Amino acid sequence: MAEIIVDAAIEVHRSPGSPGLLETVHEEALAFGLESRGPGVVRQKTVPLVYKGKRLASDLRLDLLVGERVIVECKSTVAYNRVFEAQALAHLRLSNL
């Protein structure tokens, strides 16, 4: 599945006009590219958050959940930031994936 995701992401990245577009546009294009390759994709999957036994009003939102197993977070940024890694790890923990 990783190869399918990477291939679809590279295709979106290389498409005309891609650099400079909003994350939501990349997310939609990537979801379309993944769906055409076969694995099921859920956009903006909500994951309930519970703190000390209380359900919080704010849910966690995963950009893409691919094949019910892989979380893809879309980022449009000039440079990598370690906070993205921390966010991804938190999403994995909180979604039990």
C-alpha positions as CSV (number, residue, x, y, z in Angstrom):
1,M,0.0,0.0,0.0
2,A,2.9,2.4,0.7
3,E,4.0,2.2,-3.0
4,I,0.5,3.2,-4.1
5,I,0.4,6.1,-1.7
6,V,3.8,7.4,-2.6
7,D,3.1,7.1,-6.4
8,A,-0.2,9.0,-6.1
9,A,1.5,11.7,-3.9
10,I,4.3,12.2,-6.5
11,E,1.8,12.4,-9.3
12,V,-0.1,15.2,-7.5
13,H,3.1,17.0,-6.6
14,R,4.3,16.9,-10.2
15,S,1.0,18.1,-11.7
16,P,0.9,21.6,-13.3
17,G,0.1,24.3,-10.8
18,S,0.6,22.0,-7.8
19,P,3.3,24.0,-6.0
20,G,1.6,26.8,-4.0
21,L,-1.9,25.3,-3.8
22,L,-3.7,24.9,-0.5
23,E,-3.5,21.6,1.5
24,T,-7.2,21.0,0.9
25,V,-6.6,21.0,-2.9
26,H,-3.7,18.6,-2.6
27,E,-5.8,16.4,-0.2
28,E,-8.7,16.2,-2.7
29,A,-6.4,15.4,-5.6
30,L,-4.5,12.8,-3.6
31,A,-7.7,11.2,-2.5
32,F,-8.9,11.0,-6.1
33,G,-5.6,9.5,-7.2
34,L,-5.7,6.9,-4.5
35,E,-9.3,5.9,-5.1
36,S,-8.5,5.4,-8.8
37,R,-5.7,3.0,-7.7
38,G,-8.0,0.9,-5.6
39,P,-7.6,1.4,-1.8
40,G,-10.6,2.9,0.0
41,V,-10.0,6.5,1.2
42,V,-11.9,8.5,3.8
43,R,-11.2,12.2,3.9
44,Q,-11.3,14.2,7.1
45,K,-12.0,11.1,9.2
46,T,-13.0,12.2,12.7
47,V,-11.6,10.4,15.8
48,P,-13.3,11.2,19.1
49,L,-11.0,12.5,21.8
50,V,-11.4,11.6,25.5
51,Y,-9.6,13.4,28.4
52,K,-9.9,12.0,31.9
53,G,-13.1,10.1,30.9
54,K,-14.7,13.1,29.3
55,R,-15.4,13.3,25.6
56,L,-14.0,16.5,24.3
57,A,-16.0,18.8,22.0
58,S,-13.2,18.8,19.5
59,D,-12.5,15.7,17.5
60,L,-9.2,14.8,15.9
61,R,-9.3,15.0,12.1
62,L,-7.2,12.8,9.9
63,D,-6.7,14.3,6.5
64,L,-6.9,10.9,4.8
65,L,-7.4,7.4,6.1
66,V,-6.3,4.9,3.4
67,G,-7.4,1.3,3.4
68,E,-8.6,1.7,7.0
69,R,-5.0,1.4,8.1
70,V,-2.8,4.2,6.9
71,I,-3.0,7.9,7.9
72,V,-1.9,10.4,5.4
73,E,-1.5,14.0,6.6
74,C,-1.2,16.6,3.8
75,K,1.2,19.5,4.4
76,S,1.9,22.5,2.1
77,T,5.0,24.1,3.6
78,V,8.3,25.6,2.6
79,A,10.3,23.4,5.0
80,Y,10.0,20.4,7.2
81,N,9.2,21.0,10.8
82,R,9.5,18.4,13.6
83,V,6.1,19.3,14.9
84,F,4.6,17.5,11.8
85,E,6.3,14.3,13.0
86,A,4.9,14.8,16.6
87,Q,1.4,15.4,15.1
88,A,1.6,12.2,13.0
89,L,2.7,10.2,16.0
90,A,-0.1,11.6,18.1
91,H,-2.6,10.8,15.4
92,L,-1.4,7.2,15.3
93,R,-1.7,6.8,19.0
94,L,-5.1,8.5,19.3
95,S,-6.6,6.5,16.4
96,N,-5.1,3.2,17.6
97,L,-3.4,2.6,14.3
